[in-house]
């Protein structure tokens, strides 16, 4: 008797259809800010050697957010998250959580930024997530991912 | 919009579970204390709205994610991690 894990086919922003495990479906409590009615998302890799992940809406195929673990470029990044926010997704601390920042890549990709003030915290055990607001005054909504010299480099 | 005048240390109930208290008044700054169930997020409005706008910007951005990934790889000088 085969016991296949449940999967579903989803449409992505790029127009592709991919198959995901049901167990990888996330519920973003109260949705992302500005998108309160959309709670169902899946995390998809951007590409094999890329640090980005797509946070793909399962309710709206054309809605997907490019995200990144901010520790990739700010190794010491630790958002100050309210206990209430952690509790709402079944955590007592950030231990074991996945923290992702929503990335904006403008026309000039060197100027890409990540939102360190409003990270998305995911509890992989409960599959619940929430976009929280870090209580640290140092965290910016548009944190440049690349260093200053890389941003100013001339395009050849 | 309901407008209520409160003195120092007076409070407002919103529903049965949310209380807003005037904790201090210093010049034109009012310090508010908020008692609310832990499931309800309470944040400064302008920050909330700024993040909403940034999320919208992210949803609409047409920048090249592949180019971004390549630039970041170059900066890191090593193979970046993928899915945790």
gemmi code that builds the backbone of each chain (N, CA, C; Angstrom):
import gemmi

chains = {
    "A": [
        ("UNK", (0.857, -1.192, 0.000), (0.000, 0.000, 0.000), (0.888, 1.235, 0.000)),
        ("UNK", (0.720, 2.076, -1.014), (1.562, 3.278, -1.079), (0.954, 4.379, -0.231)),
        ("UNK", (1.828, 5.163, 0.384), (1.342, 6.257, 1.216), (1.970, 7.542, 0.684)),
        ("UNK", (1.432, 8.030, -0.415), (2.009, 9.233, -1.019), (1.610, 10.454, -0.205)),
        ("UNK", (2.593, 11.343, 0.046), (2.215, 12.581, 0.739), (1.303, 13.414, -0.160)),
        ("UNK", (0.354, 14.090, 0.444), (-0.596, 14.884, -0.326), (0.126, 16.062, -0.988)),
        ("UNK", (-0.210, 16.309, -2.235), (0.381, 17.442, -2.949), (-0.726, 18.219, -3.635)),
        ("UNK", (-0.362, 19.391, -4.103), (-1.322, 20.091, -4.949), (-0.564, 20.838, -6.036)),
        ("UNK", (-1.225, 21.034, -7.151), (-0.613, 21.802, -8.229), (-1.026, 23.252, -8.046)),
        ("UNK", (-0.049, 24.137, -8.154), (-0.389, 25.544, -8.014), (0.148, 26.323, -9.206)),
        ("UNK", (-0.512, 27.440, -9.486), (-0.029, 28.334, -10.536), (0.854, 29.379, -9.858)),
        ("UNK", (1.968, 29.709, -10.505), (2.849, 30.694, -9.910), (2.823, 31.993, -10.704)),
        ("UNK", (3.483, 33.002, -10.113), (3.509, 34.325, -10.736), (4.125, 34.264, -12.124)),
        ("UNK", (5.115, 33.388, -12.302), (5.777, 33.307, -13.593), (4.916, 32.665, -14.660)),
        ("UNK", (3.777, 32.111, -14.236), (2.902, 31.443, -15.188), (3.079, 29.938, -15.178)),
        ("UNK", (4.145, 29.467, -14.503), (4.345, 28.013, -14.442), (3.384, 27.381, -13.464)),
        ("UNK", (3.195, 26.073, -13.651), (2.465, 25.300, -12.653), (3.476, 24.442, -11.936)),
        ("UNK", (3.450, 24.456, -10.631), (4.356, 23.573, -9.899), (3.555, 22.749, -8.907)),
        ("UNK", (4.168, 21.629, -8.504), (3.511, 20.781, -7.537), (4.174, 21.005, -6.180)),
        ("UNK", (3.369, 21.211, -5.174), (3.937, 21.405, -3.840), (3.315, 20.418, -2.873)),
        ("UNK", (4.033, 20.154, -1.792), (3.491, 19.303, -0.742), (2.476, 20.099, 0.064)),
        ("UNK", (1.364, 19.451, 0.392), (0.374, 20.102, 1.258), (1.010, 20.536, 2.568)),
        ("UNK", (1.969, 19.738, 3.008), (2.599, 20.032, 4.296), (3.489, 21.263, 4.215)),
        ("UNK", (3.712, 21.817, 3.014), (4.516, 23.025, 2.877), (3.661, 24.277, 2.747)),
        ("UNK", (2.334, 24.112, 2.827), (1.457, 25.274, 2.718), (1.491, 26.048, 4.032)),
        ("UNK", (1.743, 27.352, 3.927), (1.812, 28.198, 5.109), (0.542, 29.016, 5.260)),
        ("UNK", (0.202, 29.309, 6.510), (-0.888, 30.242, 6.760), (-0.288, 31.494, 7.397)),
        ("UNK", (-0.355, 32.601, 6.658), (0.154, 33.868, 7.178), (-0.995, 34.561, 7.902)),
        ("UNK", (-0.916, 34.546, 9.232), (-2.033, 35.060, 10.038), (-2.238, 36.551, 9.782)),
        ("UNK", (-3.475, 36.925, 9.473), (-3.853, 38.295, 9.116), (-3.251, 38.734, 7.786)),
        ("UNK", (-2.632, 37.827, 7.066), (-2.053, 38.151, 5.767), (-0.868, 39.094, 5.884)),
        ("UNK", (-0.232, 39.381, 4.776), (0.832, 40.383, 4.784), (0.176, 41.757, 4.858)),
        ("UNK", (0.881, 42.725, 5.449), (0.305, 44.067, 5.577), (-0.069, 44.604, 4.196)),
        ("UNK", (-1.302, 45.031, 4.063), (-1.778, 45.503, 2.770), (-2.518, 44.426, 1.992)),
        ("UNK", (-2.379, 43.175, 2.440), (-3.049, 42.053, 1.779), (-3.706, 41.180, 2.850)),
        ("UNK", (-4.607, 41.771, 3.629), (-5.099, 41.087, 4.821), (-5.952, 39.848, 4.562)),
        ("UNK", (-6.553, 39.747, 3.393), (-7.452, 38.615, 3.158), (-6.751, 37.401, 2.571)),
        ("UNK", (-5.475, 37.546, 2.266), (-4.765, 36.440, 1.625), (-3.838, 35.799, 2.642)),
        ("UNK", (-4.195, 34.594, 3.096), (-3.411, 33.970, 4.155), (-2.654, 32.732, 3.707)),
        ("UNK", (-2.991, 32.228, 2.531), (-2.421, 30.952, 2.121), (-1.235, 31.181, 1.173)),
        ("UNK", (-0.053, 30.710, 1.598), (1.153, 30.917, 0.804), (1.998, 29.644, 0.779)),
        ("UNK", (2.910, 29.580, -0.191), (3.920, 28.524, -0.200), (5.278, 29.175, -0.485)),
        ("UNK", (6.322, 28.603, 0.100), (7.673, 29.088, -0.149), (8.275, 28.263, -1.274)),
        ("UNK", (8.719, 28.928, -2.315), (9.308, 28.216, -3.438), (10.715, 28.738, -3.684)),
        ("UNK", (11.634, 27.863, -4.020), (12.981, 28.360, -4.313), (12.943, 29.217, -5.578)),
        ("UNK", (13.784, 30.256, -5.611), (13.853, 31.103, -6.803), (14.559, 30.357, -7.921)),
        ("UNK", (15.728, 29.817, -7.561), (16.512, 29.069, -8.548), (17.583, 28.374, -7.769)),
        ("UNK", (18.243, 27.404, -8.360), (19.067, 26.486, -7.571), (20.136, 27.175, -6.735)),
        ("UNK", (20.851, 28.129, -7.286), (21.961, 28.710, -6.521), (21.645, 30.135, -6.088)),
        ("UNK", (20.371, 30.420, -5.905), (19.970, 31.771, -5.529), (19.589, 31.808, -4.056)),
        ("UNK", (19.893, 32.911, -3.355), (19.506, 33.019, -1.953), (18.033, 33.406, -1.780)),
        ("UNK", (17.368, 33.719, -2.889), (15.986, 34.191, -2.787), (14.987, 33.041, -2.728)),
        ("UNK", (13.878, 33.313, -2.077), (12.754, 32.388, -2.062), (11.518, 33.184, -2.481)),
        ("UNK", (10.649, 32.556, -3.232), (9.390, 33.203, -3.566), (8.359, 32.843, -2.501)),
        ("UNK", (7.713, 33.854, -1.960), (6.563, 33.616, -1.092), (5.349, 33.766, -2.003)),
        ("UNK", (4.856, 32.650, -2.465), (3.835, 32.619, -3.504), (2.447, 32.503, -2.892)),
        ("UNK", (1.567, 33.445, -3.264), (0.191, 33.372, -2.781), (-0.514, 32.207, -3.471)),
        ("UNK", (-1.229, 31.407, -2.668), (-1.987, 30.307, -3.254), (-3.404, 30.749, -3.593)),
        ("UNK", (-3.775, 31.951, -3.118), (-5.104, 32.478, -3.445), (-5.051, 33.290, -4.738)),
        ("UNK", (-3.938, 33.964, -4.952), (-3.776, 34.848, -6.119), (-2.497, 34.448, -6.853)),
        ("UNK", (-2.592, 33.675, -7.924), (-1.379, 33.176, -8.589), (-0.428, 34.286, -9.044)),
        ("UNK", (-0.959, 35.475, -9.347), (-0.089, 36.548, -9.821), (0.605, 37.272, -8.680)),
        ("UNK", (0.318, 36.899, -7.443), (0.920, 37.582, -6.301), (1.993, 36.710, -5.677)),
        ("UNK", (3.223, 37.199, -5.751), (4.317, 36.482, -5.114), (5.338, 37.511, -4.673)),
        ("UNK", (5.961, 37.254, -3.542), (6.940, 38.184, -2.997), (8.301, 37.522, -2.987)),
        ("UNK", (9.293, 38.248, -3.500), (10.653, 37.739, -3.427), (11.149, 37.969, -2.004)),
        ("UNK", (11.700, 36.941, -1.387), (12.157, 37.091, -0.008), (13.574, 36.557, 0.125)),
        ("UNK", (14.187, 36.909, 1.241), (15.533, 36.419, 1.519), (15.719, 36.359, 3.022)),
        ("UNK", (16.511, 35.419, 3.482), (16.918, 35.399, 4.884), (17.921, 36.533, 5.073)),
        ("UNK", (17.586, 37.561, 5.862), (18.460, 38.724, 5.947), (19.850, 38.419, 6.515)),
        ("UNK", (19.982, 37.290, 7.213), (21.297, 36.941, 7.747), (22.313, 36.676, 6.636)),
        ("UNK", (21.827, 36.478, 5.418), (22.728, 36.291, 4.280), (23.600, 37.525, 4.071)),
        ("UNK", (23.033, 38.715, 4.302), (23.830, 39.921, 4.094), (23.989, 40.757, 5.357)),
        ("UNK", (23.237, 40.435, 6.416), (23.437, 41.056, 7.728), (23.506, 39.912, 8.728)),
        ("UNK", (24.699, 39.315, 8.877), (24.799, 38.072, 9.662), (24.263, 38.192, 11.089)),
        ("UNK", (24.339, 39.409, 11.654), (23.929, 39.548, 13.050), (22.465, 39.958, 13.196)),
        ("UNK", (21.705, 39.938, 12.086), (20.329, 40.427, 12.123), (19.466, 39.617, 13.083)),
        ("UNK", (18.806, 40.323, 13.986), (17.890, 39.678, 14.918), (16.744, 40.651, 15.153)),
        ("UNK", (15.573, 40.379, 14.606), (14.476, 41.311, 14.815), (14.006, 41.258, 16.267)),
        ("UNK", (13.576, 42.429, 16.799), (12.997, 42.436, 18.141), (11.497, 42.260, 17.984)),
        ("UNK", (11.044, 41.056, 18.247), (9.652, 40.700, 17.984), (8.870, 40.663, 19.287)),
        ("UNK", (7.678, 41.256, 19.279), (6.831, 41.243, 20.468), (6.430, 39.811, 20.810)),
        ("UNK", (6.357, 39.526, 22.121), (5.961, 38.190, 22.574), (4.596, 37.808, 22.001)),
        ("UNK", (3.700, 38.791, 21.910), (2.358, 38.521, 21.385), (2.423, 38.031, 19.943)),
        ("UNK", (3.312, 38.644, 19.158), (3.440, 38.223, 17.758), (3.960, 36.785, 17.673)),
        ("UNK", (4.943, 36.456, 18.507), (5.488, 35.091, 18.496), (4.430, 34.090, 18.915)),
        ("UNK", (3.707, 34.442, 19.977), (2.681, 33.533, 20.496), (1.624, 33.234, 19.460)),
        ("UNK", (1.299, 34.226, 18.653), (0.208, 34.045, 17.687), (0.554, 32.991, 16.648)),
        ("UNK", (1.856, 32.674, 16.502), (2.197, 31.619, 15.554), (2.767, 30.393, 16.256)),
        ("UNK", (2.638, 30.368, 17.604), (3.016, 29.178, 18.362), (4.477, 29.121, 18.763)),
        ("UNK", (5.127, 30.289, 18.803), (6.529, 30.316, 19.226), (6.656, 31.015, 20.570)),
        ("UNK", (7.713, 30.632, 21.323), (8.014, 31.386, 22.540), (9.286, 32.207, 22.354)),
        ("UNK", (10.035, 31.915, 21.311), (11.208, 32.719, 20.966), (11.431, 32.511, 19.468)),
        ("UNK", (12.482, 33.151, 18.948), (12.760, 32.980, 17.520), (13.476, 31.660, 17.219)),
        ("UNK", (13.837, 30.905, 18.266), (14.494, 29.615, 18.044), (13.630, 28.722, 17.181)),
        ("UNK", (14.239, 28.163, 16.173), (13.497, 27.244, 15.314), (12.632, 27.935, 14.272)),
        ("UNK", (12.632, 29.261, 14.277), (11.787, 29.952, 13.302), (12.584, 30.232, 12.033)),
        ("UNK", (11.856, 30.518, 10.976), (12.476, 30.989, 9.740), (12.090, 32.454, 9.610)),
        ("UNK", (13.088, 33.326, 9.450), (12.812, 34.758, 9.324), (13.167, 35.191, 7.913)),
        ("UNK", (12.229, 35.781, 7.232), (12.466, 36.220, 5.859), (12.118, 37.690, 5.694)),
        ("UNK", (12.875, 38.366, 4.863), (12.574, 39.763, 4.535), (12.051, 39.845, 3.119)),
        ("UNK", (11.058, 40.697, 2.923), (10.526, 40.900, 1.579), (11.453, 41.840, 0.826)),
        ("UNK", (11.806, 41.432, -0.374), (12.801, 42.144, -1.173), (12.113, 42.936, -2.275)),
        ("UNK", (12.637, 44.126, -2.546), (12.179, 44.883, -3.714), (13.372, 45.036, -4.651)),
        ("UNK", (13.239, 44.534, -5.862), (14.295, 44.728, -6.863), (13.778, 45.733, -7.882)),
        ("UNK", (14.321, 46.944, -7.851), (13.860, 47.957, -8.810), (14.492, 47.740, -10.187)),
        ("UNK", (14.252, 48.647, -11.088), (14.788, 48.502, -12.446), (16.310, 48.349, -12.446)),
        ("UNK", (16.981, 49.085, -11.581), (18.418, 48.897, -11.402), (18.616, 47.911, -10.258)),
        ("UNK", (18.902, 46.651, -10.557), (18.933, 45.626, -9.497), (19.998, 45.895, -8.430)),
        ("UNK", (21.005, 46.747, -8.740), (22.016, 47.048, -7.724), (21.388, 47.757, -6.518)),
        ("UNK", (20.274, 48.414, -6.769), (19.634, 49.167, -5.682), (18.608, 48.339, -4.911)),
        ("UNK", (18.657, 47.028, -5.028), (17.650, 46.190, -4.372), (17.702, 46.349, -2.845)),
        ("UNK", (16.504, 46.295, -2.245), (16.406, 46.486, -0.806), (15.607, 45.353, -0.171)),
        ("UNK", (15.823, 45.193, 1.142), (15.062, 44.196, 1.903), (14.427, 44.899, 3.092)),
        ("UNK", (13.233, 44.492, 3.450), (12.512, 45.109, 4.554), (12.912, 44.416, 5.858)),
        ("UNK", (13.814, 45.065, 6.604), (14.262, 44.472, 7.861), (13.365, 44.881, 9.027)),
        ("UNK", (12.548, 45.900, 8.797), (11.666, 46.373, 9.863), (10.423, 45.491, 9.971)),
        ("UNK", (9.985, 44.969, 8.833), (8.769, 44.148, 8.840), (9.021, 42.754, 8.304)),
        ("UNK", (9.796, 41.946, 9.040), (10.093, 40.604, 8.533), (8.888, 39.677, 8.641)),
        ("UNK", (8.953, 38.598, 7.889), (7.940, 37.551, 7.985), (8.552, 36.425, 8.807)),
        ("UNK", (7.927, 36.117, 9.937), (8.427, 35.052, 10.802), (7.576, 33.810, 10.583)),
        ("UNK", (8.230, 32.707, 10.329), (7.530, 31.451, 10.032), (7.860, 30.429, 11.108)),
        ("UNK", (6.840, 29.750, 11.599), (7.046, 28.631, 12.513), (6.877, 27.351, 11.702)),
        ("UNK", (7.978, 26.693, 11.367), (7.856, 25.509, 10.496), (7.073, 24.369, 11.148)),
        ("UNK", (7.000, 24.364, 12.480), (6.286, 23.274, 13.154), (4.778, 23.409, 12.981)),
        ("UNK", (4.272, 24.631, 13.052), (2.826, 24.833, 12.956), (2.401, 25.298, 11.565)),
        ("UNK", (3.384, 25.659, 10.724), (3.115, 26.220, 9.398), (2.396, 27.564, 9.486)),
        ("UNK", (2.462, 28.197, 10.666), (1.882, 29.527, 10.812), (2.982, 30.563, 10.626)),
        ("UNK", (2.591, 31.704, 10.094), (3.558, 32.775, 9.877), (2.880, 34.102, 10.133)),
        ("UNK", (3.684, 35.115, 10.317), (3.132, 36.439, 10.524), (4.150, 37.473, 10.069)),
        ("UNK", (3.674, 38.536, 9.424), (4.579, 39.648, 9.167), (4.551, 40.519, 10.420)),
        ("UNK", (5.685, 40.629, 11.081), (5.765, 41.358, 12.340), (6.519, 42.662, 12.116)),
        ("UNK", (6.461, 43.524, 13.138), (7.224, 44.763, 13.078), (8.302, 44.702, 14.147)),
        ("UNK", (9.556, 44.771, 13.702), (10.661, 44.717, 14.656), (10.661, 45.983, 15.501)),
        ("UNK", (10.835, 45.806, 16.806), (10.837, 46.948, 17.717), (12.187, 47.655, 17.749)),
        ("UNK", (13.133, 47.219, 16.921), (14.445, 47.855, 16.932), (14.451, 49.072, 16.014)),
        ("UNK", (14.913, 50.223, 16.527), (14.945, 51.435, 15.699), (15.985, 51.362, 14.589)),
        ("UNK", (16.902, 50.380, 14.647), (17.942, 50.289, 13.627), (17.471, 49.624, 12.357)),
        ("UNK", (16.345, 48.933, 12.413), (15.914, 48.154, 11.267), (15.123, 49.011, 10.294)),
        ("UNK", (15.555, 48.987, 9.038), (14.938, 49.848, 8.039), (13.998, 49.068, 7.135)),
        ("UNK", (13.030, 49.799, 6.613), (12.107, 49.190, 5.662), (12.809, 48.941, 4.332)),
        ("UNK", (13.722, 49.859, 3.966), (14.486, 49.650, 2.735), (15.966, 49.575, 3.088)),
        ("UNK", (16.396, 48.383, 3.372), (17.807, 48.163, 3.691), (18.492, 47.698, 2.416)),
        ("UNK", (19.476, 48.455, 1.956), (20.176, 48.063, 0.731), (20.891, 46.734, 0.949)),
        ("UNK", (20.657, 45.804, 0.038), (21.276, 44.481, 0.174), (22.746, 44.532, -0.189)),
        ("UNK", (23.058, 45.335, -1.229), (24.453, 45.408, -1.657), (25.154, 46.557, -0.946)),
        ("UNK", (26.477, 46.424, -0.815), (27.272, 47.467, -0.199), (27.330, 48.697, -1.097)),
        ("UNK", (27.797, 49.809, -0.506), (27.760, 51.086, -1.223), (28.563, 51.063, -2.515)),
        ("UNK", (29.741, 50.459, -2.487), (30.572, 50.495, -3.693), (29.930, 49.672, -4.805)),
        ("UNK", (29.295, 48.556, -4.450), (28.634, 47.738, -5.465), (27.456, 48.501, -6.066)),
        ("UNK", (26.773, 49.306, -5.223), (25.594, 50.027, -5.709), (25.992, 51.151, -6.654)),
        ("UNK", (27.192, 51.701, -6.416), (27.583, 52.852, -7.227), (28.352, 52.422, -8.464)),
        ("UNK", (28.663, 51.138, -8.565), (29.460, 50.663, -9.701), (28.751, 51.001, -11.003)),
        ("UNK", (29.543, 51.405, -11.961), (28.946, 51.767, -13.248), (28.603, 50.525, -14.033)),
        ("UNK", (27.476, 50.576, -14.721), (27.101, 49.458, -15.583), (27.884, 49.574, -16.876)),
        ("UNK", (28.570, 48.519, -17.227), (29.363, 48.594, -18.469), (28.588, 47.944, -19.606)),
    ],
    "B": [
        ("UNK", (-15.583, 59.364, 12.874), (-14.563, 59.107, 13.896), (-15.083, 59.604, 15.247)),
        ("UNK", (-14.945, 58.802, 16.260), (-15.362, 59.200, 17.598), (-14.238, 59.997, 18.246)),
        ("UNK", (-14.541, 61.159, 18.748), (-13.528, 61.988, 19.397), (-13.877, 62.130, 20.863)),
        ("UNK", (-12.964, 61.694, 21.716), (-13.186, 61.790, 23.163), (-12.047, 62.565, 23.800)),
        ("UNK", (-12.356, 63.444, 24.713), (-11.297, 64.151, 25.425), (-11.010, 63.398, 26.715)),
        ("UNK", (-9.733, 63.176, 27.004), (-9.341, 62.456, 28.211), (-8.287, 63.268, 28.953)),
        ("UNK", (-8.322, 63.211, 30.253), (-7.263, 63.807, 31.056), (-6.203, 62.754, 31.341)),
        ("UNK", (-5.097, 63.213, 31.919), (-4.037, 62.303, 32.328), (-4.634, 61.189, 33.185)),
        ("UNK", (-4.205, 59.968, 32.924), (-4.611, 58.774, 33.671), (-6.025, 58.299, 33.396)),
        ("UNK", (-6.742, 58.998, 32.516), (-8.065, 58.488, 32.146), (-7.915, 57.530, 30.977)),
        ("UNK", (-8.918, 56.702, 30.746), (-8.754, 55.723, 29.672), (-10.017, 55.546, 28.850)),
        ("UNK", (-9.840, 54.821, 27.763), (-10.904, 54.537, 26.798), (-10.965, 53.030, 26.625)),
        ("UNK", (-12.159, 52.482, 26.602), (-12.314, 51.057, 26.302), (-12.756, 50.914, 24.847)),
        ("UNK", (-12.075, 50.032, 24.142), (-12.492, 49.701, 22.773), (-12.943, 48.261, 22.812)),
        ("UNK", (-14.230, 48.039, 22.664), (-14.734, 46.681, 22.888), (-14.534, 46.318, 24.346)),
        ("UNK", (-14.589, 45.044, 24.631), (-14.459, 44.605, 26.024), (-13.018, 44.404, 26.441)),
        ("UNK", (-12.114, 44.283, 25.459), (-10.781, 43.792, 25.810), (-9.647, 44.761, 25.560)),
        ("UNK", (-9.949, 45.910, 24.960), (-8.859, 46.830, 24.638), (-9.030, 48.116, 25.425)),
        ("UNK", (-7.971, 48.488, 26.140), (-8.012, 49.721, 26.913), (-6.867, 50.614, 26.493)),
        ("UNK", (-7.162, 51.893, 26.261), (-6.125, 52.869, 25.920), (-6.097, 53.897, 27.038)),
        ("UNK", (-4.929, 54.067, 27.658), (-4.801, 54.948, 28.822), (-3.870, 56.103, 28.501)),
        ("UNK", (-4.208, 57.311, 28.936), (-3.288, 58.442, 28.798), (-2.312, 58.361, 29.974)),
        ("UNK", (-1.086, 57.981, 29.678), (-0.105, 57.702, 30.719), (0.694, 58.955, 31.093)),
        ("UNK", (0.953, 59.796, 30.082), (1.707, 61.033, 30.347), (1.406, 62.035, 29.248)),
        ("UNK", (1.482, 63.312, 29.619), (1.321, 64.365, 28.615), (2.509, 65.307, 28.784)),
        ("UNK", (3.332, 65.426, 27.724), (4.504, 66.300, 27.808), (4.526, 67.196, 26.590)),
        ("UNK", (4.112, 68.452, 26.767), (4.059, 69.364, 25.617), (3.036, 68.849, 24.630)),
        ("UNK", (3.462, 68.649, 23.364), (2.487, 68.152, 22.390), (2.597, 66.636, 22.207)),
        ("UNK", (3.291, 65.994, 23.143), (3.413, 64.546, 23.035), (2.555, 63.877, 24.097)),
        ("UNK", (1.773, 62.907, 23.663), (0.928, 62.156, 24.583), (1.452, 60.733, 24.654)),
        ("UNK", (1.686, 60.232, 25.842), (2.103, 58.832, 25.987), (0.869, 58.006, 26.269)),
        ("UNK", (0.662, 57.005, 25.438), (-0.510, 56.153, 25.581), (-0.106, 54.761, 26.031)),
        ("UNK", (-0.842, 54.236, 27.007), (-0.649, 52.843, 27.395), (-1.767, 52.032, 26.784)),
        ("UNK", (-1.428, 50.851, 26.272), (-2.457, 50.020, 25.641), (-2.509, 48.658, 26.281)),
        ("UNK", (-3.692, 48.309, 26.777), (-3.897, 46.939, 27.265), (-4.770, 46.235, 26.242)),
        ("UNK", (-4.255, 45.158, 25.686), (-5.019, 44.448, 24.657), (-4.676, 42.971, 24.730)),
        ("UNK", (-5.548, 42.116, 24.231), (-5.200, 40.691, 24.202), (-3.923, 40.491, 23.405)),
        ("UNK", (-3.140, 39.501, 23.769), (-1.853, 39.304, 23.128), (-1.987, 38.953, 21.656)),
        ("UNK", (-3.180, 38.566, 21.230), (-3.351, 38.209, 19.825), (-3.525, 39.438, 18.938)),
        ("UNK", (-3.705, 40.590, 19.544), (-3.928, 41.800, 18.744), (-2.642, 42.617, 18.667)),
        ("UNK", (-2.194, 42.883, 17.433), (-0.962, 43.645, 17.241), (-1.256, 45.133, 17.410)),
        ("UNK", (-0.366, 45.835, 18.069), (-0.525, 47.278, 18.255), (0.761, 47.961, 17.799)),
        ("UNK", (0.653, 48.834, 16.818), (1.856, 49.481, 16.281), (1.580, 50.924, 15.927)),
        ("UNK", (2.617, 51.728, 15.851), (2.468, 53.103, 15.382), (1.914, 53.088, 13.974)),
        ("UNK", (0.933, 53.934, 13.740), (0.209, 53.882, 12.464), (1.107, 54.147, 11.264)),
        ("UNK", (1.994, 55.130, 11.373), (2.774, 55.510, 10.185), (3.713, 54.386, 9.763)),
        ("UNK", (4.186, 53.586, 10.730), (5.070, 52.467, 10.393), (4.259, 51.382, 9.695)),
        ("UNK", (3.095, 51.116, 10.248), (2.193, 50.142, 9.669), (1.919, 50.480, 8.204)),
        ("UNK", (1.596, 51.764, 7.975), (1.249, 52.195, 6.618), (2.452, 52.156, 5.683)),
        ("UNK", (3.615, 52.475, 6.226), (4.821, 52.442, 5.394), (5.111, 51.015, 4.946)),
        ("UNK", (4.929, 50.058, 5.843), (5.185, 48.668, 5.480), (4.144, 48.180, 4.478)),
        ("UNK", (2.916, 48.618, 4.659), (1.874, 48.270, 3.672), (2.286, 48.738, 2.288)),
        ("UNK", (2.749, 50.002, 2.226), (3.138, 50.569, 0.931), (4.330, 49.809, 0.361)),
        ("UNK", (5.262, 49.447, 1.207), (6.452, 48.734, 0.729), (6.078, 47.341, 0.232)),
        ("UNK", (5.136, 46.684, 0.895), (4.667, 45.375, 0.429), (4.047, 45.498, -0.958)),
        ("UNK", (3.289, 46.572, -1.136), (2.644, 46.808, -2.429), (3.708, 47.034, -3.491)),
        ("UNK", (4.712, 47.784, -3.121), (5.825, 48.058, -4.026), (6.519, 46.753, -4.410)),
        ("UNK", (6.687, 45.888, -3.415), (7.339, 44.605, -3.668), (6.503, 43.751, -4.617)),
        ("UNK", (5.186, 43.790, -4.412), (4.295, 42.970, -5.237), (4.329, 43.435, -6.690)),
        ("UNK", (4.573, 44.744, -6.888), (4.504, 45.294, -8.238), (5.863, 45.413, -8.911)),
        ("UNK", (6.930, 45.195, -8.160), (8.273, 45.422, -8.705), (8.541, 44.491, -9.887)),
        ("UNK", (9.202, 45.058, -10.885), (9.475, 44.276, -12.096), (10.965, 44.035, -12.269)),
        ("UNK", (11.721, 44.236, -11.194), (13.169, 44.077, -11.298), (13.566, 42.635, -11.565)),
        ("UNK", (14.746, 42.460, -12.056), (15.246, 41.162, -12.476), (15.815, 40.400, -11.284)),
        ("UNK", (15.080, 39.405, -10.806), (15.505, 38.650, -9.631), (16.788, 37.877, -9.911)),
        ("UNK", (16.923, 37.396, -11.144), (18.129, 36.635, -11.491), (19.358, 37.539, -11.418)),
        ("UNK", (19.220, 38.765, -11.917), (20.336, 39.720, -11.849), (20.673, 40.036, -10.407)),
        ("UNK", (19.630, 40.187, -9.577), (19.839, 40.458, -8.160), (20.600, 39.329, -7.485)),
        ("UNK", (20.198, 38.101, -7.806), (20.853, 36.936, -7.210), (22.326, 36.896, -7.600)),
        ("UNK", (22.614, 37.180, -8.876), (24.008, 37.168, -9.341), (24.828, 38.231, -8.635)),
        ("UNK", (24.257, 39.416, -8.476), (24.976, 40.510, -7.805), (25.279, 40.143, -6.361)),
        ("UNK", (24.316, 39.513, -5.706), (24.514, 39.156, -4.298), (25.571, 38.061, -4.180)),
        ("UNK", (25.515, 37.097, -5.078), (26.523, 36.022, -5.077), (27.922, 36.621, -5.203)),
        ("UNK", (28.022, 37.609, -6.088), (29.329, 38.247, -6.307), (29.799, 38.901, -5.016)),
        ("UNK", (28.872, 39.598, -4.350), (29.241, 40.291, -3.126), (29.662, 39.300, -2.051)),
        ("UNK", (28.963, 38.186, -1.983), (29.252, 37.232, -0.934), (30.514, 36.438, -1.240)),
        ("UNK", (30.811, 36.313, -2.518), (32.039, 35.646, -2.919), (32.005, 34.147, -2.690)),
        ("UNK", (30.779, 33.647, -2.388), (30.682, 32.213, -2.176), (29.265, 31.812, -2.524)),
        ("UNK", (28.979, 30.512, -2.560), (27.663, 30.029, -2.907), (26.694, 30.341, -1.766)),
        ("UNK", (25.639, 31.117, -2.023), (24.688, 31.433, -0.958), (23.803, 30.240, -0.657)),
        ("UNK", (23.240, 30.243, 0.524), (22.340, 29.145, 0.911), (21.002, 29.283, 0.233)),
        ("UNK", (20.264, 28.239, 0.160), (18.916, 28.287, -0.427), (17.873, 28.054, 0.647)),
        ("UNK", (16.941, 27.183, 0.393), (15.890, 26.892, 1.356), (16.498, 26.364, 2.651)),
        ("UNK", (16.052, 26.889, 3.783), (16.613, 26.406, 5.062), (16.240, 24.965, 5.308)),
    ],
}
model = gemmi.Model(1)
for chain_id, residues in chains.items():
    chain = gemmi.Chain(chain_id)
    for i, (resn, *xyz) in enumerate(residues, 1):
        res = gemmi.Residue()
        res.name, res.seqid = resn, gemmi.SeqId(i, " ")
        for name, pos in zip(("N", "CA", "C"), xyz):
            atom = gemmi.Atom()
            atom.name, atom.element = name, gemmi.Element(name[0])
            atom.pos, atom.b_iso = gemmi.Position(*pos), 0.0
            res.add_atom(atom)
        chain.add_residue(res)
    model.add_chain(chain)
structure = gemmi.Structure()
structure.add_model(model)
structure.setup_entities()
